[in-house]
Amino acid sequence: MPFNCTITAHLWQMLPYCVYVLYSLRDVLLYHGFTTNLGARLANHNQGKTKSTKGRRPLMVIHSEYYLSKSDALRRERYFKTTMGKRMLKLILRHTLMQLRGNKAET
């Protein structure tokens, strides 16, 4: 699960608010969230410190978007949690999801 903290740190300085999508390698479901520190947030998820994802570990980031405005980021996170937002994400990430689910089938 490579994660480039240098890029994240640079983006954080310019665009501090992040909306992210995690993929559970255990149950192959998605989790959507908001943070100002994606590296630390991912570590918390994978260490079991987040109640909603504790039983779904390991998790990996498959999508992230950065915003200057906190309200814009929170609005986007809420959208990802709607039926239309979930459909849109699955459409945009369809090749990624197919690859990940194919890899899971091999293990």
Buried (B, 14 or more C-beta within 10 A) or exposed (E): EEEEEEEBEEBBEEBBBBBBBBBBBEEEEBBBBBBEBBBEBBEBBBEEEBEEBEEBBEBBBBBBBBBEEEEEBBEBBEBBEEEEBBEEBEEEBEEEBEEBEEEEEEE
